[in-house]
């Protein structure tokens, strides 16, 4: 479907990629919406990105204040967190 007045780009895809894109598409979605959904749903590459992604959940009681502070501390001192995880796993 083309929308009047909206810029667009034509993409060339391998057949196997186009098949995967069609399989990911919901009935109500345009291909632009599918690509946006798939691209926006990428895992965080760093702990900092992950922490930023949690910002909209602030105040929803996902983490206690103590847990959130520990996550921040682990981000600042990743070597300290490795030893704590090993100790925690053994307990």
Order of alpha helices (4+ residues) and beta strands (2+ residues): alpha-alpha-alpha-alpha-alpha
